[in-house]
């Protein structure tokens, strides 16, 4: 949000300016006369010096793009999203606690042991959690310079850096109550930058050695061309060398000055260049062991009291929280310093504003559209119609189906030319629309479309299952094929080209298969499918009653189980 407020991303001149103010609570001290002017607002002390933690006032001018005021124009985002981001930047840059939450600030700076950690944050990390931090002029100048550089970053880079800053600061705050989570977040702050900006190109050696050797052995007798294609396919889908990329990115952004600290830095157990590769490996291992196994950090890392940057456990050298936090902060700063700056970058930021989300409109607003090329929109139109149809069949208030005759008339012209995966949704839509409306509203179906319906919907597919269930026709495929097709529907449902139908119709598909197993005298499998239907549509009284009163000699009719009544619908 900070970049947006400056107007850097605008395509049109600013049409409105808002003066916003907010309050931050911190352990950083500024002199009474000190005002820190930054690229995105200014920071100054409160008139009251009795409040603890200390109070800083944040003030900025929010620029709003475009016209001053009319329907649909955002007047202001308010101070909240800006002060949240600004507090993160101040906390990171000044290496202090800084938050709009007074309770959080108090808890972090009271020098109390954590309930779970049993050690004070001050015992683990220098400066950050001290009750009072006097900010030197050079530190405030660094804050100004860092914010100016941050705001000047290209938008894509800025978003990545802000994610890293939030993760870093959140990690520091978690030192007060969860050391393993804090450690993981600190590693993740730099790992996120490595994944986004290291320009890594995977090669076969990037694959984990154990996996690589097993695949090489399996391909040892394969043709060279086939083996090469298999390896290339794996490289395209594998998340390879994550630990190595983290190490290499961190090393490349650790400058020589890091190993020449100022006199104010504790000199006890400082990290040396020769240890860097080893401690980065153990840090990433600690992160992975916590994420996957909730394994605790070695005791020597969390002991506290001694602010050394490394600790030895057995023969392994680990970064302490002091060492990890200083190193990750240095890497992020170095990364930001080495990025290009852009003074003006027109950018569509509207969906990135605080409180703005994008939701799909209800089907009635788009399902009947025939403008432009709609050849690839069959699946979306089918899903939208099924939402409307399910609402009508369940007798929900104000439920209607949209008149799709114009869409289906247009589809009749191009459907015969489409590949099967694109025409199946349109064919199914045509069939389901016609069985759902009264006779005078039926969409005309030319003979060539009828022939495609018979051919394509007679073969196994998710659309064919749906068409058979809703037209009350029995599937004539082998039982194993029927079951495999239903399983494929659920497996493919979340895919980009998958089909997702309302729960009402998913239950219908399951019950249709259950009935086939019942008819084949496989009551056990029938019961399993009924249970699956119950658990896939939790709370449905009809399904619960079917499960409770199941009788293998009574046929299962999904409409009787799922619906109150059924009658023709009027568009």
Residue, then its C-alpha position, 0 to 999 in steps of 0.5 A: x500500500x505504501x507505494x500506491x499512496x505516493x502516486x508512483x503507480x498512477x496512470x492518471x494525475x492525482x485527483x485527491x489528497x488526504x492527510x492521514x495520521x496514526x499512532x505507533x508504539x515502540x521502544x525506539x526513542x527520538x528527540x522531542x524536536x526530531x521529525x523523520x521525513x521519509x519518502x512516504x510520510x513523516x514520523x515524530x514524537x508524541x507530546x506525551x512522554x509518560x506513556x510506555x512504550x513510547x508513542x510516535x505519530x505517523x503522518x502521510x499524504x495519501x494520493x488518490x488517482x483520477x477524479x475527485x469524487x463520483x460513484x465507484x471512486x475510492x475516497x480513501x483507504x484510511x490510515x490502517x493499511x499504511x500504518x501497518x506496512x510502515x510499522x513493519x518497515x520502521x521495525x526492520x530498518x531501526x531494528x526495534x519493536x514498532x507496531x500500532x498494537x500497544x498491547x503487543x509493544x508492551x508484551x515484547x518490551x517488558x523483559x518477561x519470559x515467554x510462557x512456552x520459551x521460559x526465556x526473555x527475548x532480550x536474552x536471545x537477541x541484542x537490542x531489538x527487545x530492549x526497553x529503550x533504544x536511543x536512535x542515533x542520527x545515522x540510524x535515522x538516516x538509514x531509515x530515510x534512505x531505506x524507505x526511499x530505496x524501497x519505494x523506488x523498487x519496481x512494483x514486482x520487486x517491492x511486493x516481494x520485499x514487503x513480504x520478506x519484511x513482514x515475515x522477518x518482523x513477524x519472526x522477530x516478534x515470535x521470539x517472545x513465545x515460539x522459538x522454532x516458529x520464529x527461527x522458521x520465519x526468519x529463514x523463510x523471509x530470505x528464502x522467499x526472496x531466493x525463490x522469486x529473484x535468484x534467476x535459478x535455472x534447474x539442471x539435473x544435478x539440482x535434483x536431490x541425490x537419492x532421487x536422482x540416482x534412483x531415476x538414473x538407475x531406472x532409465x539406465x536401459x532407456x533410449x537416450x532421447x526418452x531418458x532426456x525427455x523424462x529428466x526434462x519433464x521432471x525438472x519442469x515440475x519438481x521444486x528442486x534445490x530449495x536448500x541450495x538456492x537459499x544458501x547460494x542466494x544468502x551467500x551472494x548477498x552477504x557482503x564483506x562488510x558483514x564480517x567487519x562489524x561496527x564497534x557497537x556490535x557484540x563481538x562474542x562468537x561472531x559468524x565467520x565467512x568460513x562457517x557461512x555455508x555450514x550454518x546456512x545448511x543447518x539453519x535450513x535443516x532446522x526450518x524443514x524439521x520444524x515444518x515437517x516434524x515440529x522438531x525443536x531447535x537444539x538446546x544450545x541455540x535457545x539457551x539465551x544469556x550469551x549473545x553469540x551468533x553461532x553455537x555448536x551441537x555435537x559436530x554441527x554449527x548452528x546459527x543462534x537467533x541473534x546470528x540468524x536475525x542479523x544475517x537475514x536482515x543484512x541479506x535483505x538490506x543488501x538485496x534491496x540496495x542492489x535493485x534498480x529504482x524506478x521513479x514512475x511505473x504505471x501499474x494496475x494496482x487496484x486489486x492490491x488495495x487494502x480491503x479490495x477483493x475480486x469475486x465472481x459475479x452471479x451467473x445471471x450477469x454473465x452466463x448469457x453473454x455471446x460477445x466475442x469468442x465464446x468457444x472456450x467458455x463452455x465449461x464456465x457456462x455449464x458450471x454457472x447454469x448448474x448453480x442456477x439449476x441446483x438453486x431452483x431444484x432446491x427451491x431457494x428464494x428468488x432462484x431462476x434459470x437464465x434464458x440460454x437460447x441465444x447462447x445455444x443457438x450460437x454454439x450450434x454454429x461452432x460446436x461441430x468444429x471444436x475438439x471434444x474437450x471444448x464441445x462436451x460442456x456445450x453439448x451437456x448444457x444444451x441437453x440440461x437446459x432443454x430438460x429443465x424448462x417448459x416445452x415452449x422455451x426449449x432451445x432448438x437442437x439441429x440434427x448434427x448436434x443431436x448426433x454429437x450428443x449421442x456420440x460424445x455423451x455416450x462415452x465416459x466423461x464427467x459431462x456424460x455422468x452428469x447428463x445421464x444422472x439429470x436425464x434419469x438415464x442409466x449408464x451402460x458402461x462397465x461398472x469399473x468404467x463408471x467408477x473410474x469416471x467418477x473418481x476421475x471427476x473428483x481427481x480433476x475437479x480442482x484442475x484448471x480444465x476440471x469441472x466443478x458442479x454443485x454438491x447436489x449434483x455431486x451427490x447425484x453422481x455418487x448415488x447413481x453409482x451406488x445404485x449400480x452396485x446395489x443392483x449388482x448385489x454388492x451391498x458393501x460397496x453400495x454402503x461405502x458410496x452412500x457413506x461417501x455421499x453423506x460425508x461429501x455433503x455434510x448435514x443433508x437430512x435425506x442422505x443421513x436418512x438413507x444411510x440410517x435406513x439403508x435396505x439393499x433390496x430398495x432402489x436408490x433414486x437420487x431425486x427422492x433422496x436429495x430434492x423436496x419436489x421436481x417440476x419444470x422451470x421457467x426462464 
